[in-house]
Amino acid sequence: MALAKPILVVDDDPVSCQLISEILTEHGYDAEWATSTAAALENILERDYRLVVTDVFMPGVGGTVLAWHLRQLRPDLPILLITAFPSQTTEADARALGVSLLAKPFVPDALIERVCKLVGNGAGKDGDRSK
């Protein structure tokens, strides 16, 4: 059986990337991560991802700009913005881009629930283990 397409996690904090990736992996998803927008865009050009989870506020180019670029490259790719600083502006940006937004800190179940909705099902590479 072929493995499902991976999820790309983007955050300038490697610890956050690792934590989110571990949560996804524990629920059967294949997760990869990048610590910059430039690395994320490079990965997107080289691989086919089923979802991108990206922090909003990062040095240089942030997650909303990354989401805009991803919309140009892969309009159907689901995107989940995460932020520790939710605001009306961030919410409006997410709506305008047609992407989902999740406030940090979040419990793992909230992340997995959102991921399941965005990818269309809860099945990771080994089936749905999120219950």
The first five atom37 places (N, CA, C, CB, O) and aatype in JSON, in Angstrom:
{
  "aatype": [12, 0, 10, 0, 11, 14, 9, 10, 19, 19, 3, 3, 3, 14, 19, 15, 4, 5, 10, 9, 15, 6, 9, 10, 16, 6, 8, 7, 18, 3, 0, 6, 17, 0, 16, 15, 16, 0, 0, 0, 10, 6, 2, 9, 10, 6, 1, 3, 18, 1, 10, 19, 19, 16, 3, 19, 13, 12, 14, 7, 19, 7, 7, 16, 19, 10, 0, 17, 8, 10, 1, 5, 10, 1, 14, 3, 10, 14, 9, 10, 10, 9, 16, 0, 13, 14, 15, 5, 16, 16, 6, 0, 3, 0, 1, 0, 10, 7, 19, 15, 10, 10, 0, 11, 14, 13, 19, 14, 3, 0, 10, 9, 6, 1, 19, 4, 11, 10, 19, 7, 2, 7, 0, 7, 11, 3, 7, 3, 1, 15, 11],
  "atom_mask": [
    [1, 1, 1, 1, 1],
    [1, 1, 1, 1, 1],
    [1, 1, 1, 1, 1],
    [1, 1, 1, 1, 1],
    [1, 1, 1, 1, 1],
    [1, 1, 1, 1, 1],
    [1, 1, 1, 1, 1],
    [1, 1, 1, 1, 1],
    [1, 1, 1, 1, 1],
    [1, 1, 1, 1, 1],
    [1, 1, 1, 1, 1],
    [1, 1, 1, 1, 1],
    [1, 1, 1, 1, 1],
    [1, 1, 1, 1, 1],
    [1, 1, 1, 1, 1],
    [1, 1, 1, 1, 1],
    [1, 1, 1, 1, 1],
    [1, 1, 1, 1, 1],
    [1, 1, 1, 1, 1],
    [1, 1, 1, 1, 1],
    [1, 1, 1, 1, 1],
    [1, 1, 1, 1, 1],
    [1, 1, 1, 1, 1],
    [1, 1, 1, 1, 1],
    [1, 1, 1, 1, 1],
    [1, 1, 1, 1, 1],
    [1, 1, 1, 1, 1],
    [1, 1, 1, 0, 1],
    [1, 1, 1, 1, 1],
    [1, 1, 1, 1, 1],
    [1, 1, 1, 1, 1],
    [1, 1, 1, 1, 1],
    [1, 1, 1, 1, 1],
    [1, 1, 1, 1, 1],
    [1, 1, 1, 1, 1],
    [1, 1, 1, 1, 1],
    [1, 1, 1, 1, 1],
    [1, 1, 1, 1, 1],
    [1, 1, 1, 1, 1],
    [1, 1, 1, 1, 1],
    [1, 1, 1, 1, 1],
    [1, 1, 1, 1, 1],
    [1, 1, 1, 1, 1],
    [1, 1, 1, 1, 1],
    [1, 1, 1, 1, 1],
    [1, 1, 1, 1, 1],
    [1, 1, 1, 1, 1],
    [1, 1, 1, 1, 1],
    [1, 1, 1, 1, 1],
    [1, 1, 1, 1, 1],
    [1, 1, 1, 1, 1],
    [1, 1, 1, 1, 1],
    [1, 1, 1, 1, 1],
    [1, 1, 1, 1, 1],
    [1, 1, 1, 1, 1],
    [1, 1, 1, 1, 1],
    [1, 1, 1, 1, 1],
    [1, 1, 1, 1, 1],
    [1, 1, 1, 1, 1],
    [1, 1, 1, 0, 1],
    [1, 1, 1, 1, 1],
    [1, 1, 1, 0, 1],
    [1, 1, 1, 0, 1],
    [1, 1, 1, 1, 1],
    [1, 1, 1, 1, 1],
    [1, 1, 1, 1, 1],
    [1, 1, 1, 1, 1],
    [1, 1, 1, 1, 1],
    [1, 1, 1, 1, 1],
    [1, 1, 1, 1, 1],
    [1, 1, 1, 1, 1],
    [1, 1, 1, 1, 1],
    [1, 1, 1, 1, 1],
    [1, 1, 1, 1, 1],
    [1, 1, 1, 1, 1],
    [1, 1, 1, 1, 1],
    [1, 1, 1, 1, 1],
    [1, 1, 1, 1, 1],
    [1, 1, 1, 1, 1],
    [1, 1, 1, 1, 1],
    [1, 1, 1, 1, 1],
    [1, 1, 1, 1, 1],
    [1, 1, 1, 1, 1],
    [1, 1, 1, 1, 1],
    [1, 1, 1, 1, 1],
    [1, 1, 1, 1, 1],
    [1, 1, 1, 1, 1],
    [1, 1, 1, 1, 1],
    [1, 1, 1, 1, 1],
    [1, 1, 1, 1, 1],
    [1, 1, 1, 1, 1],
    [1, 1, 1, 1, 1],
    [1, 1, 1, 1, 1],
    [1, 1, 1, 1, 1],
    [1, 1, 1, 1, 1],
    [1, 1, 1, 1, 1],
    [1, 1, 1, 1, 1],
    [1, 1, 1, 0, 1],
    [1, 1, 1, 1, 1],
    [1, 1, 1, 1, 1],
    [1, 1, 1, 1, 1],
    [1, 1, 1, 1, 1],
    [1, 1, 1, 1, 1],
    [1, 1, 1, 1, 1],
    [1, 1, 1, 1, 1],
    [1, 1, 1, 1, 1],
    [1, 1, 1, 1, 1],
    [1, 1, 1, 1, 1],
    [1, 1, 1, 1, 1],
    [1, 1, 1, 1, 1],
    [1, 1, 1, 1, 1],
    [1, 1, 1, 1, 1],
    [1, 1, 1, 1, 1],
    [1, 1, 1, 1, 1],
    [1, 1, 1, 1, 1],
    [1, 1, 1, 1, 1],
    [1, 1, 1, 1, 1],
    [1, 1, 1, 1, 1],
    [1, 1, 1, 1, 1],
    [1, 1, 1, 0, 1],
    [1, 1, 1, 1, 1],
    [1, 1, 1, 0, 1],
    [1, 1, 1, 1, 1],
    [1, 1, 1, 0, 1],
    [1, 1, 1, 1, 1],
    [1, 1, 1, 1, 1],
    [1, 1, 1, 0, 1],
    [1, 1, 1, 1, 1],
    [1, 1, 1, 1, 1],
    [1, 1, 1, 1, 1],
    [1, 1, 1, 1, 1]
  ],
  "atom_positions": [
    [[0.84, -1.17, 0.0], [0.0, 0.0, 0.0], [0.89, 1.24, 0.0], [-0.96, -0.01, 1.22], [1.85, 1.32, 0.77]],
    [[0.57, 2.21, -0.87], [1.36, 3.44, -0.96], [1.06, 4.33, 0.24], [1.06, 4.19, -2.27], [-0.06, 4.38, 0.75]],
    [[2.09, 5.03, 0.68], [1.92, 5.96, 1.78], [1.17, 7.19, 1.3], [3.28, 6.35, 2.39], [1.3, 7.59, 0.14]],
    [[0.38, 7.78, 2.18], [-0.33, 9.01, 1.86], [0.66, 10.15, 1.69], [-1.37, 9.35, 2.96], [1.78, 10.09, 2.19]],
    [[0.23, 11.18, 0.96], [1.08, 12.36, 0.82], [1.34, 12.96, 2.2], [0.42, 13.4, -0.13], [0.47, 12.93, 3.07]],
    [[2.54, 13.5, 2.4], [2.87, 14.06, 3.71], [2.22, 15.42, 3.95], [4.38, 14.19, 3.86], [1.71, 16.07, 3.03]],
    [[2.25, 15.83, 5.2], [1.83, 17.17, 5.63], [3.11, 17.95, 5.89], [0.89, 17.12, 6.91], [4.04, 17.45, 6.52]],
    [[3.15, 19.2, 5.41], [4.3, 20.06, 5.65], [3.99, 21.04, 6.78], [4.7, 20.83, 4.35], [2.99, 21.75, 6.72]],
    [[4.83, 21.06, 7.79], [4.71, 21.96, 8.93], [5.78, 23.04, 8.76], [4.86, 21.2, 10.31], [6.95, 22.73, 8.56]],
    [[5.37, 24.33, 8.86], [6.3, 25.43, 8.68], [6.22, 26.35, 9.9], [5.99, 26.22, 7.37], [5.16, 26.89, 10.22]],
    [[7.35, 26.51, 10.57], [7.44, 27.4, 11.72], [8.91, 27.74, 11.9], [6.83, 26.74, 13.03], [9.77, 26.88, 11.72]],
    [[9.2, 28.99, 12.26], [10.59, 29.37, 12.46], [11.19, 28.75, 13.72], [10.71, 30.88, 12.53], [12.41, 28.76, 13.89]],
    [[10.36, 28.21, 14.58], [10.81, 27.56, 15.81], [10.88, 26.04, 15.58], [9.86, 27.89, 17.0], [9.85, 25.39, 15.44]],
    [[12.09, 25.48, 15.53], [12.22, 24.04, 15.29], [11.49, 23.18, 16.33], [13.68, 23.66, 15.27], [11.0, 22.1, 16.0]],
    [[11.43, 23.66, 17.57], [10.73, 22.89, 18.62], [9.24, 22.8, 18.29], [10.94, 23.54, 20.02], [8.63, 21.74, 18.45]],
    [[8.65, 23.9, 17.83], [7.24, 23.87, 17.43], [7.02, 22.94, 16.25], [6.75, 25.28, 17.08], [6.06, 22.17, 16.22]],
    [[7.93, 23.0, 15.28], [7.83, 22.1, 14.12], [7.86, 20.65, 14.57], [8.98, 22.36, 13.12], [7.04, 19.83, 14.14]],
    [[8.8, 20.34, 15.44], [8.95, 18.96, 15.91], [7.72, 18.52, 16.7], [10.2, 18.83, 16.77], [7.24, 17.4, 16.52]],
    [[7.21, 19.37, 17.57], [6.04, 19.03, 18.37], [4.82, 18.77, 17.49], [5.75, 20.15, 19.37], [4.13, 17.77, 17.66]],
    [[4.55, 19.67, 16.57], [3.39, 19.5, 15.67], [3.58, 18.25, 14.82], [3.2, 20.74, 14.77], [2.64, 17.48, 14.64]],
    [[4.77, 18.04, 14.32], [5.05, 16.85, 13.51], [4.84, 15.57, 14.31], [6.48, 16.89, 12.97], [4.31, 14.59, 13.8]],
    [[5.26, 15.57, 15.58], [5.07, 14.39, 16.43], [3.58, 14.12, 16.67], [5.79, 14.57, 17.76], [3.15, 12.97, 16.65]],
    [[2.81, 15.18, 16.9], [1.36, 15.0, 17.09], [0.76, 14.38, 15.83], [0.66, 16.36, 17.41], [-0.04, 13.44, 15.92]],
    [[1.13, 14.9, 14.68], [0.6, 14.37, 13.42], [1.02, 12.92, 13.21], [1.07, 15.22, 12.23], [0.21, 12.08, 12.82]],
    [[2.28, 12.63, 13.48], [2.8, 11.26, 13.32], [2.1, 10.28, 14.25], [4.31, 11.24, 13.57], [1.8, 9.15, 13.86]],
    [[1.85, 10.71, 15.49], [1.14, 9.85, 16.45], [-0.26, 9.5, 15.98], [1.07, 10.53, 17.81], [-0.83, 8.5, 16.42]],
    [[-0.81, 10.31, 15.09], [-2.16, 10.07, 14.58], [-2.14, 9.51, 13.15], [-2.98, 11.36, 14.62], [-3.14, 9.56, 12.44]],
    [[-0.98, 8.98, 12.76], [-0.89, 8.26, 11.5], [-0.55, 9.07, 10.28], [0.0, 0.0, 0.0], [-0.58, 8.55, 9.17]],
    [[-0.22, 10.33, 10.45], [0.14, 11.16, 9.3], [1.65, 11.17, 9.12], [-0.38, 12.58, 9.48], [2.41, 11.07, 10.08]],
    [[2.07, 11.3, 7.87], [3.48, 11.48, 7.55], [3.72, 12.98, 7.56], [3.86, 10.83, 6.15], [3.11, 13.71, 6.78]],
    [[4.6, 13.47, 8.42], [4.85, 14.9, 8.56], [6.3, 15.24, 8.28], [4.46, 15.38, 9.95], [7.21, 14.53, 8.7]],
    [[6.49, 16.33, 7.56], [7.8, 16.9, 7.32], [7.75, 18.34, 7.8], [8.23, 16.8, 5.81], [6.66, 18.89, 7.97]],
    [[8.91, 18.96, 8.01], [8.87, 20.35, 8.45], [9.98, 21.17, 7.85], [8.94, 20.42, 9.93], [11.03, 20.68, 7.43]],
    [[9.7, 22.5, 7.84], [10.65, 23.49, 7.35], [10.61, 24.67, 8.32], [10.31, 23.94, 5.88], [9.56, 24.99, 8.88]],
    [[11.76, 25.33, 8.51], [11.82, 26.43, 9.46], [11.88, 27.8, 8.78], [13.02, 26.26, 10.36], [12.19, 28.8, 9.43]],
    [[11.59, 27.85, 7.5], [11.52, 29.13, 6.8], [10.56, 29.02, 5.63], [12.92, 29.58, 6.32], [10.28, 27.93, 5.13]],
    [[10.07, 30.16, 5.22], [9.18, 30.2, 4.06], [9.92, 29.77, 2.81], [8.59, 31.61, 3.88], [9.37, 29.05, 1.97]],
    [[11.17, 30.2, 2.67], [11.96, 29.82, 1.5], [12.11, 28.3, 1.41], [13.35, 30.48, 1.54], [11.94, 27.72, 0.33]],
    [[12.42, 27.66, 2.52], [12.55, 26.19, 2.53], [11.22, 25.53, 2.24], [13.1, 25.7, 3.89], [11.16, 24.52, 1.54]],
    [[10.14, 26.1, 2.78], [8.81, 25.54, 2.53], [8.46, 25.61, 1.05], [7.75, 26.27, 3.36], [7.96, 24.63, 0.49]],
    [[8.71, 26.75, 0.42], [8.41, 26.88, -1.01], [9.25, 25.92, -1.85], [8.66, 28.32, -1.48], [8.76, 25.34, -2.82]],
    [[10.5, 25.75, -1.47], [11.36, 24.79, -2.16], [10.78, 23.37, -2.04], [12.81, 24.83, -1.59], [10.73, 22.63, -3.02]],
    [[10.35, 23.01, -0.83], [9.75, 21.7, -0.62], [8.48, 21.52, -1.45], [9.44, 21.5, 0.87], [8.26, 20.46, -2.03]],
    [[7.65, 22.57, -1.49], [6.39, 22.5, -2.24], [6.65, 22.27, -3.72], [5.58, 23.79, -2.04], [5.89, 21.56, -4.37]],
    [[7.72, 22.86, -4.25], [8.04, 22.67, -5.66], [8.56, 21.27, -5.95], [9.07, 23.7, -6.09], [8.47, 20.78, -7.08]],
    [[9.11, 20.61, -4.92], [9.7, 19.29, -5.11], [8.79, 18.14, -4.73], [10.95, 19.19, -4.31], [8.95, 17.03, -5.25]],
    [[7.81, 18.38, -3.84], [6.97, 17.31, -3.31], [5.51, 17.66, -3.43], [7.32, 17.01, -1.86], [5.14, 18.82, -3.59]],
    [[4.68, 16.65, -3.35], [3.24, 16.82, -3.37], [2.72, 16.62, -1.95], [2.56, 15.83, -4.38], [2.73, 15.5, -1.44]],
    [[2.26, 17.69, -1.32], [1.77, 17.62, 0.06], [0.26, 17.59, 0.08], [2.29, 18.8, 0.88], [-0.4, 18.11, -0.82]],
    [[-0.29, 16.97, 1.12], [-1.74, 16.94, 1.27], [-2.26, 18.1, 2.1], [-2.17, 15.64, 1.89], [-3.45, 18.38, 2.07]],
    [[-1.36, 18.78, 2.84], [-1.74, 19.9, 3.69], [-0.47, 20.65, 4.1], [-2.53, 19.42, 4.94], [0.59, 20.05, 4.26]],
    [[-0.59, 21.97, 4.27], [0.49, 22.76, 4.84], [-0.05, 23.42, 6.11], [1.02, 23.84, 3.82], [-1.09, 24.07, 6.09]],
    [[0.68, 23.24, 7.2], [0.38, 23.87, 8.49], [1.49, 24.88, 8.71], [0.29, 22.82, 9.68], [2.66, 24.5, 8.83]],
    [[1.15, 26.18, 8.78], [2.19, 27.19, 8.9], [1.86, 28.23, 9.96], [2.41, 27.86, 7.57], [0.72, 28.65, 10.11]],
    [[2.9, 28.64, 10.67], [2.78, 29.72, 11.64], [2.56, 31.02, 10.87], [4.05, 29.81, 12.56], [3.06, 31.17, 9.76]],
    [[1.82, 31.94, 11.45], [1.55, 33.22, 10.81], [2.76, 34.15, 10.93], [0.31, 33.87, 11.42], [3.2, 34.72, 9.94]],
    [[3.27, 34.29, 12.13], [4.34, 35.26, 12.37], [5.7, 34.58, 12.41], [4.1, 36.02, 13.69], [6.03, 33.85, 13.34]],
    [[6.48, 34.84, 11.34], [7.83, 34.32, 11.23], [8.71, 35.45, 10.7], [7.9, 33.06, 10.3], [8.22, 36.34, 10.02]],
    [[10.01, 35.42, 11.01], [10.9, 36.46, 10.48], [10.89, 36.46, 8.95], [12.34, 36.25, 11.0], [10.76, 35.41, 8.32]],
    [[11.01, 37.62, 8.37], [11.0, 37.71, 6.91], [9.59, 37.54, 6.4], [0.0, 0.0, 0.0], [8.7, 38.33, 6.72]],
    [[9.4, 36.53, 5.6], [8.09, 36.27, 5.0], [7.28, 35.38, 5.93], [8.24, 35.61, 3.6], [7.71, 34.27, 6.25]],
    [[6.13, 35.85, 6.36], [5.28, 35.11, 7.3], [4.33, 34.14, 6.62], [0.0, 0.0, 0.0], [4.32, 33.99, 5.4]],
    [[3.53, 33.51, 7.45], [2.63, 32.47, 6.99], [1.52, 32.93, 6.06], [0.0, 0.0, 0.0], [1.12, 32.18, 5.17]],
    [[1.01, 34.15, 6.24], [-0.05, 34.61, 5.34], [0.5, 34.86, 3.94], [-0.72, 35.89, 5.88], [-0.17, 34.59, 2.95]],
    [[1.72, 35.37, 3.85], [2.35, 35.56, 2.54], [2.66, 34.19, 1.92], [3.64, 36.42, 2.66], [2.48, 33.99, 0.72]],
    [[3.14, 33.26, 2.74], [3.36, 31.91, 2.25], [2.05, 31.32, 1.71], [3.94, 31.01, 3.37], [2.04, 30.71, 0.64]],
    [[0.97, 31.49, 2.45], [-0.32, 30.97, 2.0], [-0.72, 31.6, 0.66], [-1.41, 31.24, 3.06], [-1.25, 30.9, -0.21]],
    [[-0.48, 32.89, 0.5], [-0.79, 33.55, -0.77], [0.01, 32.9, -1.91], [-0.48, 35.06, -0.69], [-0.55, 32.61, -2.97]],
    [[1.31, 32.69, -1.7], [2.14, 32.05, -2.73], [1.66, 30.63, -3.03], [3.61, 32.03, -2.28], [1.62, 30.21, -4.19]],
    [[1.3, 29.91, -1.98], [0.82, 28.54, -2.18], [-0.48, 28.53, -2.99], [0.6, 27.84, -0.84], [-0.7, 27.62, -3.79]],
    [[-1.33, 29.52, -2.78], [-2.57, 29.63, -3.55], [-2.27, 29.8, -5.03], [-3.43, 30.81, -3.04], [-3.02, 29.32, -5.88]],
    [[-1.17, 30.49, -5.36], [-0.77, 30.68, -6.75], [-0.21, 29.38, -7.34], [0.27, 31.81, -6.86], [-0.47, 29.04, -8.49]],
    [[0.58, 28.66, -6.53], [1.23, 27.43, -7.0], [0.29, 26.23, -7.02], [2.42, 27.12, -6.13], [0.26, 25.47, -7.98]],
    [[-0.49, 26.08, -5.95], [-1.36, 24.91, -5.78], [-2.69, 25.35, -5.17], [-0.68, 23.83, -4.89], [-2.89, 25.21, -3.96]],
    [[-3.59, 25.88, -5.97], [-4.83, 26.47, -5.45], [-5.69, 25.52, -4.61], [-5.66, 26.96, -6.59], [-6.43, 25.97, -3.74]],
    [[-5.58, 24.23, -4.84], [-6.42, 23.27, -4.11], [-5.76, 22.71, -2.85], [-6.78, 22.13, -5.01], [-6.36, 21.9, -2.15]],
    [[-4.54, 23.13, -2.57], [-3.82, 22.62, -1.4], [-4.41, 23.21, -0.12], [-2.3, 22.95, -1.5], [-4.42, 24.43, 0.04]],
    [[-4.9, 22.37, 0.8], [-5.41, 22.9, 2.07], [-4.27, 23.51, 2.9], [-6.12, 21.78, 2.87], [-3.16, 22.99, 2.93]],
    [[-4.59, 24.62, 3.57], [-3.61, 25.33, 4.39], [-4.24, 25.64, 5.74], [-3.13, 26.64, 3.68], [-5.38, 26.08, 5.83]],
    [[-3.47, 25.38, 6.79], [-3.88, 25.72, 8.15], [-2.87, 26.71, 8.72], [-3.98, 24.45, 9.04], [-1.71, 26.37, 8.92]],
    [[-3.33, 27.94, 8.98], [-2.51, 28.94, 9.64], [-2.64, 28.76, 11.14], [-2.92, 30.38, 9.22], [-3.74, 28.54, 11.65]],
    [[-1.52, 28.84, 11.85], [-1.55, 28.78, 13.31], [-0.89, 30.05, 13.85], [-0.83, 27.49, 13.85], [0.08, 30.55, 13.27]],
    [[-1.42, 30.56, 14.95], [-0.85, 31.77, 15.51], [-1.08, 31.87, 17.01], [-1.42, 32.99, 14.82], [-2.13, 31.47, 17.52]],
    [[-0.09, 32.4, 17.69], [-0.23, 32.67, 19.11], [-0.82, 34.06, 19.34], [1.13, 32.55, 19.82], [-1.12, 34.44, 20.47]],
    [[-0.99, 34.81, 18.25], [-1.49, 36.18, 18.35], [-2.68, 36.39, 17.41], [-0.37, 37.19, 18.02], [-2.6, 37.17, 16.47]],
    [[-3.79, 35.69, 17.67], [-4.95, 35.85, 16.79], [-5.51, 37.27, 16.9], [-6.04, 34.81, 17.13], [-5.53, 37.87, 17.97]],
    [[-5.95, 37.78, 15.78], [-6.54, 39.12, 15.75], [-7.59, 39.17, 14.65], [-5.44, 40.21, 15.53], [-7.7, 38.24, 13.85]],
    [[-8.35, 40.23, 14.62], [-9.34, 40.38, 13.55], [-8.66, 40.46, 12.2], [-10.21, 41.63, 13.79], [-9.18, 39.96, 11.2]],
    [[-7.49, 41.08, 12.16], [-6.74, 41.18, 10.9], [-6.3, 39.8, 10.42], [-5.52, 42.09, 11.07], [-6.45, 39.47, 9.24]],
    [[-5.78, 39.0, 11.33], [-5.34, 37.65, 10.96], [-6.52, 36.82, 10.5], [-4.63, 36.97, 12.15], [-6.43, 36.08, 9.52]],
    [[-7.63, 36.93, 11.21], [-8.84, 36.19, 10.82], [-9.33, 36.64, 9.45], [-9.95, 36.38, 11.86], [-9.73, 35.81, 8.63]],
    [[-9.3, 37.95, 9.18], [-9.72, 38.48, 7.88], [-8.77, 37.99, 6.77], [-9.76, 40.02, 7.91], [-9.22, 37.64, 5.68]],
    [[-7.47, 37.98, 7.06], [-6.5, 37.48, 6.08], [-6.76, 36.02, 5.76], [-5.06, 37.66, 6.61], [-6.73, 35.62, 4.6]],
    [[-7.02, 35.22, 6.78], [-7.3, 33.79, 6.57], [-8.55, 33.62, 5.71], [-7.47, 33.06, 7.93], [-8.56, 32.82, 4.77]],
    [[-9.59, 34.36, 6.02], [-10.83, 34.27, 5.22], [-10.58, 34.67, 3.77], [-11.94, 35.17, 5.82], [-11.03, 34.0, 2.84]],
    [[-9.84, 35.77, 3.58], [-9.56, 36.26, 2.22], [-8.77, 35.23, 1.41], [-8.8, 37.57, 2.28], [-8.96, 35.1, 0.2]],
    [[-7.89, 34.51, 2.08], [-7.09, 33.48, 1.41], [-7.83, 32.15, 1.29], [-5.79, 33.27, 2.17], [-7.39, 31.26, 0.56]],
    [[-8.94, 32.02, 1.99], [-9.68, 30.76, 1.97], [-8.97, 29.65, 2.72], [0.0, 0.0, 0.0], [-9.0, 28.49, 2.31]],
    [[-8.32, 30.02, 3.83], [-7.58, 29.03, 4.63], [-8.14, 29.0, 6.05], [-6.07, 29.35, 4.65], [-8.85, 29.91, 6.47]],
    [[-7.81, 27.95, 6.76], [-8.25, 27.77, 8.13], [-7.24, 28.4, 9.09], [-8.43, 26.27, 8.45], [-6.06, 28.54, 8.77]],
    [[-7.73, 28.78, 10.28], [-6.89, 29.42, 11.28], [-7.11, 28.74, 12.63], [-7.19, 30.95, 11.39], [-8.24, 28.48, 13.02]],
    [[-6.01, 28.45, 13.33], [-6.07, 27.82, 14.64], [-5.16, 28.6, 15.59], [-5.64, 26.33, 14.57], [-3.99, 28.83, 15.29]],
    [[-5.7, 29.01, 16.74], [-4.93, 29.77, 17.72], [-4.08, 28.85, 18.59], [-5.86, 30.61, 18.6], [-4.52, 27.77, 18.99]],
    [[-2.84, 29.29, 18.87], [-1.96, 28.62, 19.81], [-2.15, 29.27, 21.18], [-0.47, 28.68, 19.35], [-2.5, 30.45, 21.22]],
    [[-1.94, 28.6, 22.23], [-1.68, 27.16, 22.28], [-2.96, 26.38, 22.0], [-1.09, 26.76, 23.65], [-4.06, 26.85, 22.28]],
    [[-2.79, 25.21, 21.46], [-3.93, 24.34, 21.19], [-3.63, 22.97, 21.76], [-4.23, 24.26, 19.67], [-2.47, 22.59, 21.94]],
    [[-4.69, 22.24, 22.05], [-4.51, 20.86, 22.5], [-4.36, 19.99, 21.25], [-5.71, 20.38, 23.4], [-4.92, 20.32, 20.21]],
    [[-3.64, 18.9, 21.34], [-3.44, 18.04, 20.18], [-4.74, 17.64, 19.48], [-2.7, 16.8, 20.59], [-4.8, 17.59, 18.25]],
    [[-5.78, 17.35, 20.26], [-7.05, 16.95, 19.64], [-7.62, 18.03, 18.74], [-8.06, 16.58, 20.7], [-8.23, 17.73, 17.71]],
    [[-7.44, 19.3, 19.11], [-7.95, 20.4, 18.28], [-7.19, 20.46, 16.95], [-7.82, 21.75, 19.02], [-7.78, 20.69, 15.9]],
    [[-5.89, 20.24, 17.01], [-5.09, 20.21, 15.78], [-5.53, 19.06, 14.89], [-3.59, 20.08, 16.11], [-5.77, 19.25, 13.7]],
    [[-5.64, 17.87, 15.47], [-6.0, 16.7, 14.68], [-7.41, 16.85, 14.09], [-5.92, 15.44, 15.54], [-7.65, 16.47, 12.94]],
    [[-8.33, 17.38, 14.87], [-9.69, 17.59, 14.35], [-9.66, 18.52, 13.13], [-10.61, 18.19, 15.45], [-10.32, 18.24, 12.13]],
    [[-8.91, 19.6, 13.22], [-8.82, 20.54, 12.1], [-8.14, 19.89, 10.9], [-8.06, 21.79, 12.51], [-8.58, 20.07, 9.77]],
    [[-7.08, 19.15, 11.15], [-6.37, 18.47, 10.06], [-7.3, 17.48, 9.36], [-5.12, 17.74, 10.6], [-7.34, 17.42, 8.13]],
    [[-8.05, 16.71, 10.14], [-8.99, 15.74, 9.56], [-10.0, 16.44, 8.66], [-9.72, 14.97, 10.66], [-10.31, 15.94, 7.57]],
    [[-10.52, 17.57, 9.09], [-11.48, 18.32, 8.27], [-10.83, 18.81, 6.98], [-12.06, 19.51, 9.06], [-11.45, 18.76, 5.92]],
    [[-9.62, 19.28, 7.07], [-8.96, 19.86, 5.91], [-8.52, 18.83, 4.88], [-7.78, 20.65, 6.36], [-8.52, 19.12, 3.68]],
    [[-8.13, 17.66, 5.32], [-7.69, 16.64, 4.36], [-8.82, 15.73, 3.92], [-6.57, 15.81, 4.97], [-8.62, 14.84, 3.09]],
    [[-10.0, 15.94, 4.46], [-11.16, 15.21, 3.98], [-11.46, 13.93, 4.71], [0.0, 0.0, 0.0], [-12.54, 13.36, 4.56]],
    [[-10.52, 13.45, 5.5], [-10.76, 12.26, 6.32], [-9.7, 12.19, 7.4], [-10.75, 10.97, 5.46], [-8.75, 12.98, 7.4]],
    [[-9.85, 11.29, 8.3], [-8.9, 11.17, 9.39], [-7.83, 10.15, 9.15], [0.0, 0.0, 0.0], [-7.03, 9.87, 10.04]],
    [[-7.77, 9.59, 7.96], [-6.83, 8.5, 7.71], [-5.44, 9.02, 7.44], [-7.3, 7.67, 6.54], [-5.21, 9.8, 6.52]],
    [[-4.53, 8.58, 8.25], [-3.12, 8.84, 8.01], [-2.59, 7.67, 7.2], [0.0, 0.0, 0.0], [-3.35, 6.99, 6.52]],
    [[-1.3, 7.44, 7.26], [-0.71, 6.39, 6.44], [-1.14, 4.99, 6.88], [0.8, 6.48, 6.48], [-1.13, 4.06, 6.07]],
    [[-1.53, 4.84, 8.14], [-1.93, 3.54, 8.64], [-3.41, 3.5, 9.03], [-1.07, 3.17, 9.84], [-3.84, 2.64, 9.81]],
    [[-4.17, 4.42, 8.49], [-5.59, 4.46, 8.85], [-5.83, 5.46, 9.96], [0.0, 0.0, 0.0], [-4.9, 6.08, 10.47]],
    [[-7.08, 5.63, 10.33], [-7.45, 6.64, 11.31], [-7.18, 6.12, 12.72], [-8.93, 7.03, 11.16], [-7.87, 5.23, 13.21]],
    [[-6.16, 6.71, 13.36], [-5.86, 6.35, 14.74], [-6.13, 7.52, 15.67], [-4.39, 5.89, 14.87], [-5.63, 7.56, 16.79]],
    [[-6.93, 8.47, 15.2], [-7.16, 9.68, 15.98], [-8.25, 9.52, 17.01], [-7.5, 10.81, 15.07], [-8.53, 10.47, 17.75]],
    [[-8.88, 8.39, 17.09], [-9.95, 8.2, 18.05], [-9.43, 7.53, 19.3], [-11.08, 7.38, 17.45], [-10.2, 7.28, 20.23]]
  ]
}
